[in-house]
Amino acid sequence: PRQRVHWDYSPKGLHSSDRRNLYGNPLSAIWAPSNVPFALYTATGKKVVVPPGCIAVFGSEVAHSGGPHVDDVLRIHSYVVPPGHKIPAAVWARRGG
């Protein structure tokens, strides 16, 4: 089973989404250090396949889901955290989503 759709940061704690200011909000990065691709899913359920050896980097305002928490494909999740933000202790999901 896939993860629930979630954000890595609370949407309430983010600045308004201004694409000209890339470093205004945190970024998330997911890397699978293996020779197989891995999948992420958008909030609408669209599957995004990340090729082997590549890193998926996306804004903290992006709702997403990934594979199951326990899986044969090792994934490393990291953050780019600008001043004024902290690494999250949890993820945020809509109720019933």
VOSE-430867 format. One record per residue: residue in three letters; chain; y, x, z of N, C-alpha, C in turn. Coordinates in steps of 0.02 Angstrom, whole numbers, padded with zeros to 5 digits, m for minus. Layout:
BEGIN
+--------+--------+--------+--------+--------+--------+--------+--------+--------+--------+--------+
| residu | chaine |   n.yy |   n.xx |   n.zz |  ca.yy |  ca.xx |  ca.zz |   c.yy |   c.xx |   c.zz |
+--------+--------+--------+--------+--------+--------+--------+--------+--------+--------+--------+
|    Ala |      A |      Y |      X |      Z |      Y |      X |      Z |      Y |      X |      Z |
...
+--------+--------+--------+--------+--------+--------+--------+--------+--------+--------+--------+
// end
This chain:
BEGIN
+--------+--------+--------+--------+--------+--------+--------+--------+--------+--------+--------+
| residu | chaine |   n.yy |   n.xx |   n.zz |  ca.yy |  ca.xx |  ca.zz |   c.yy |   c.xx |   c.zz |
+--------+--------+--------+--------+--------+--------+--------+--------+--------+--------+--------+
|    Pro |      A | m00060 |  00041 |  00000 |  00000 |  00000 |  00000 |  00063 |  00043 |  00000 |
|    Arg |      A |  00114 |  00019 | m00035 |  00178 |  00054 | m00036 |  00217 |  00042 |  00028 |
|    Gln |      A |  00267 |  00083 |  00038 |  00313 |  00072 |  00093 |  00356 |  00009 |  00079 |
|    Arg |      A |  00385 | m00018 |  00131 |  00435 | m00071 |  00121 |  00497 | m00040 |  00090 |
|    Val |      A |  00534 | m00080 |  00053 |  00598 | m00056 |  00026 |  00644 | m00041 |  00085 |
|    His |      A |  00677 |  00017 |  00083 |  00719 |  00038 |  00139 |  00774 |  00085 |  00116 |
|    Trp |      A |  00820 |  00098 |  00161 |  00872 |  00149 |  00152 |  00856 |  00203 |  00203 |
|    Asp |      A |  00873 |  00265 |  00187 |  00862 |  00319 |  00235 |  00916 |  00321 |  00288 |
|    Tyr |      A |  00973 |  00290 |  00274 |  01029 |  00287 |  00321 |  01051 |  00215 |  00328 |
|    Ser |      A |  01078 |  00198 |  00386 |  01104 |  00131 |  00396 |  01162 |  00120 |  00348 |
|    Pro |      A |  01159 |  00067 |  00307 |  01214 |  00053 |  00260 |  01281 |  00044 |  00296 |
|    Lys |      A |  01280 |  00023 |  00358 |  01343 |  00013 |  00395 |  01377 |  00079 |  00411 |
|    Gly |      A |  01340 |  00134 |  00414 |  01369 |  00198 |  00432 |  01392 |  00240 |  00373 |
|    Leu |      A |  01390 |  00211 |  00313 |  01409 |  00249 |  00254 |  01479 |  00233 |  00231 |
|    His |      A |  01509 |  00280 |  00195 |  01574 |  00268 |  00165 |  01565 |  00224 |  00104 |
|    Ser |      A |  01619 |  00196 |  00079 |  01612 |  00156 |  00018 |  01585 |  00200 | m00037 |
|    Ser |      A |  01545 |  00171 | m00080 |  01512 |  00209 | m00133 |  01562 |  00230 | m00186 |
|    Asp |      A |  01582 |  00292 | m00184 |  01630 |  00319 | m00232 |  01596 |  00377 | m00268 |
|    Arg |      A |  01574 |  00365 | m00329 |  01536 |  00415 | m00367 |  01576 |  00479 | m00380 |
|    Arg |      A |  01642 |  00477 | m00373 |  01682 |  00538 | m00383 |  01675 |  00584 | m00323 |
|    Asn |      A |  01653 |  00558 | m00266 |  01647 |  00597 | m00205 |  01574 |  00603 | m00187 |
|    Leu |      A |  01537 |  00644 | m00224 |  01465 |  00649 | m00215 |  01445 |  00669 | m00145 |
|    Tyr |      A |  01486 |  00711 | m00112 |  01467 |  00736 | m00046 |  01496 |  00695 |  00010 |
|    Gly |      A |  01523 |  00636 | m00004 |  01549 |  00593 |  00049 |  01495 |  00562 |  00090 |
|    Asn |      A |  01438 |  00549 |  00060 |  01381 |  00519 |  00095 |  01321 |  00566 |  00090 |
|    Pro |      A |  01273 |  00558 |  00136 |  01213 |  00600 |  00133 |  01172 |  00586 |  00070 |
|    Leu |      A |  01130 |  00634 |  00053 |  01083 |  00627 | m00002 |  01013 |  00635 |  00027 |
|    Ser |      A |  00964 |  00604 | m00006 |  00894 |  00612 |  00013 |  00860 |  00650 | m00043 |
|    Ala |      A |  00810 |  00690 | m00025 |  00772 |  00727 | m00075 |  00698 |  00724 | m00056 |
|    Ile |      A |  00657 |  00710 | m00106 |  00584 |  00707 | m00095 |  00551 |  00753 | m00146 |
|    Trp |      A |  00507 |  00796 | m00121 |  00472 |  00845 | m00162 |  00397 |  00841 | m00147 |
|    Ala |      A |  00356 |  00841 | m00197 |  00284 |  00844 | m00188 |  00261 |  00912 | m00214 |
|    Pro |      A |  00246 |  00959 | m00170 |  00227 |  01027 | m00192 |  00154 |  01030 | m00215 |
|    Ser |      A |  00139 |  00991 | m00264 |  00070 |  00989 | m00290 |  00073 |  00987 | m00366 |
|    Asn |      A |  00016 |  00986 | m00397 |  00014 |  00985 | m00470 |  00004 |  00915 | m00498 |
|    Val |      A |  00021 |  00865 | m00458 |  00015 |  00795 | m00481 |  00083 |  00761 | m00473 |
|    Pro |      A |  00099 |  00713 | m00516 |  00162 |  00676 | m00508 |  00157 |  00629 | m00448 |
|    Phe |      A |  00215 |  00606 | m00425 |  00215 |  00554 | m00373 |  00264 |  00500 | m00394 |
|    Ala |      A |  00259 |  00442 | m00363 |  00299 |  00385 | m00383 |  00346 |  00363 | m00327 |
|    Leu |      A |  00405 |  00342 | m00347 |  00453 |  00307 | m00305 |  00466 |  00240 | m00338 |
|    Tyr |      A |  00490 |  00193 | m00300 |  00504 |  00126 | m00327 |  00575 |  00106 | m00308 |
|    Thr |      A |  00609 |  00074 | m00355 |  00676 |  00049 | m00342 |  00671 | m00016 | m00302 |
|    Ala |      A |  00728 | m00041 | m00279 |  00728 | m00104 | m00241 |  00702 | m00162 | m00281 |
|    Thr |      A |  00706 | m00157 | m00348 |  00681 | m00211 | m00392 |  00608 | m00201 | m00410 |
|    Gly |      A |  00577 | m00147 | m00386 |  00507 | m00135 | m00399 |  00492 | m00091 | m00459 |
|    Lys |      A |  00545 | m00066 | m00492 |  00534 | m00021 | m00550 |  00504 |  00045 | m00525 |
|    Lys |      A |  00450 |  00066 | m00557 |  00416 |  00128 | m00539 |  00451 |  00187 | m00573 |
|    Val |      A |  00467 |  00239 | m00533 |  00497 |  00300 | m00558 |  00448 |  00356 | m00544 |
|    Val |      A |  00421 |  00387 | m00597 |  00372 |  00441 | m00589 |  00409 |  00508 | m00588 |
|    Val |      A |  00397 |  00546 | m00535 |  00427 |  00612 | m00528 |  00375 |  00663 | m00549 |
|    Pro |      A |  00390 |  00703 | m00601 |  00341 |  00751 | m00626 |  00323 |  00805 | m00575 |
|    Pro |      A |  00265 |  00836 | m00583 |  00244 |  00890 | m00538 |  00297 |  00944 | m00533 |
|    Gly |      A |  00309 |  00968 | m00473 |  00356 |  01022 | m00462 |  00429 |  01001 | m00461 |
|    Cys |      A |  00445 |  00939 | m00474 |  00514 |  00915 | m00475 |  00532 |  00883 | m00409 |
|    Ile |      A |  00597 |  00879 | m00396 |  00623 |  00849 | m00335 |  00664 |  00788 | m00355 |
|    Ala |      A |  00653 |  00732 | m00321 |  00693 |  00672 | m00331 |  00750 |  00675 | m00281 |
|    Val |      A |  00813 |  00674 | m00305 |  00872 |  00674 | m00262 |  00911 |  00610 | m00276 |
|    Phe |      A |  00929 |  00574 | m00223 |  00965 |  00511 | m00232 |  01011 |  00499 | m00173 |
|    Gly |      A |  01061 |  00457 | m00185 |  01110 |  00441 | m00134 |  01082 |  00399 | m00078 |
|    Ser |      A |  01114 |  00405 | m00020 |  01091 |  00369 |  00039 |  01100 |  00294 |  00033 |
|    Glu |      A |  01140 |  00271 | m00015 |  01149 |  00199 | m00025 |  01095 |  00169 | m00068 |
|    Val |      A |  01047 |  00209 | m00092 |  00995 |  00185 | m00137 |  00936 |  00158 | m00097 |
|    Ala |      A |  00923 |  00093 | m00105 |  00863 |  00063 | m00074 |  00803 |  00083 | m00117 |
|    His |      A |  00749 |  00102 | m00084 |  00691 |  00127 | m00120 |  00628 |  00119 | m00078 |
|    Ser |      A |  00571 |  00133 | m00107 |  00508 |  00137 | m00071 |  00466 |  00191 | m00105 |
|    Gly |      A |  00417 |  00214 | m00069 |  00373 |  00266 | m00095 |  00301 |  00247 | m00084 |
|    Gly |      A |  00259 |  00297 | m00090 |  00188 |  00287 | m00079 |  00174 |  00274 | m00005 |
|    Pro |      A |  00111 |  00264 |  00012 |  00094 |  00253 |  00082 |  00110 |  00314 |  00124 |
|    His |      A |  00119 |  00302 |  00189 |  00135 |  00357 |  00234 |  00077 |  00407 |  00239 |
|    Val |      A |  00016 |  00383 |  00234 | m00043 |  00426 |  00234 | m00070 |  00426 |  00163 |
|    Asp |      A | m00069 |  00485 |  00132 | m00087 |  00491 |  00062 | m00114 |  00561 |  00049 |
|    Asp |      A | m00152 |  00569 | m00005 | m00177 |  00635 | m00024 | m00123 |  00679 | m00053 |
|    Val |      A | m00068 |  00649 | m00077 | m00013 |  00687 | m00107 |  00037 |  00704 | m00052 |
|    Leu |      A |  00041 |  00768 | m00034 |  00090 |  00790 |  00015 |  00160 |  00782 | m00013 |
|    Arg |      A |  00205 |  00752 |  00026 |  00275 |  00744 |  00006 |  00319 |  00771 |  00061 |
|    Ile |      A |  00370 |  00806 |  00042 |  00418 |  00834 |  00090 |  00484 |  00798 |  00080 |
|    His |      A |  00509 |  00766 |  00132 |  00570 |  00728 |  00129 |  00624 |  00767 |  00166 |
|    Ser |      A |  00680 |  00777 |  00133 |  00735 |  00814 |  00164 |  00801 |  00779 |  00150 |
|    Tyr |      A |  00853 |  00803 |  00182 |  00919 |  00772 |  00177 |  00973 |  00824 |  00163 |
|    Val |      A |  01024 |  00805 |  00127 |  01086 |  00843 |  00120 |  01137 |  00805 |  00161 |
|    Val |      A |  01157 |  00834 |  00217 |  01197 |  00798 |  00266 |  01268 |  00828 |  00270 |
|    Pro |      A |  01318 |  00792 |  00245 |  01387 |  00817 |  00249 |  01415 |  00806 |  00319 |
|    Pro |      A |  01471 |  00839 |  00335 |  01503 |  00830 |  00400 |  01516 |  00756 |  00414 |
|    Gly |      A |  01507 |  00736 |  00475 |  01519 |  00667 |  00495 |  01457 |  00624 |  00494 |
|    His |      A |  01400 |  00652 |  00473 |  01336 |  00615 |  00471 |  01284 |  00656 |  00508 |
|    Lys |      A |  01231 |  00622 |  00529 |  01174 |  00655 |  00562 |  01111 |  00636 |  00526 |
|    Ile |      A |  01060 |  00677 |  00533 |  00995 |  00660 |  00504 |  00970 |  00597 |  00540 |
|    Pro |      A |  00946 |  00548 |  00501 |  00926 |  00484 |  00533 |  00863 |  00490 |  00574 |
|    Ala |      A |  00861 |  00450 |  00628 |  00802 |  00448 |  00670 |  00753 |  00394 |  00646 |
|    Ala |      A |  00777 |  00350 |  00601 |  00735 |  00296 |  00576 |  00763 |  00275 |  00508 |
|    Val |      A |  00725 |  00233 |  00473 |  00750 |  00205 |  00410 |  00767 |  00132 |  00421 |
|    Trp |      A |  00804 |  00101 |  00375 |  00827 |  00033 |  00382 |  00798 | m00010 |  00327 |
|    Ala |      A |  00773 | m00068 |  00345 |  00744 | m00115 |  00298 |  00770 | m00184 |  00313 |
|    Arg |      A |  00773 | m00226 |  00261 |  00791 | m00297 |  00272 |  00732 | m00332 |  00304 |
|    Arg |      A |  00746 | m00381 |  00345 |  00693 | m00420 |  00375 |  00655 | m00457 |  00320 |
|    Gly |      A |  00590 | m00455 |  00325 |  00548 | m00491 |  00277 |  00542 | m00457 |  00210 |
|    Gly |      A |  00574 | m00398 |  00201 |  00573 | m00364 |  00137 |  00520 | m00313 |  00131 |
+--------+--------+--------+--------+--------+--------+--------+--------+--------+--------+--------+
// end
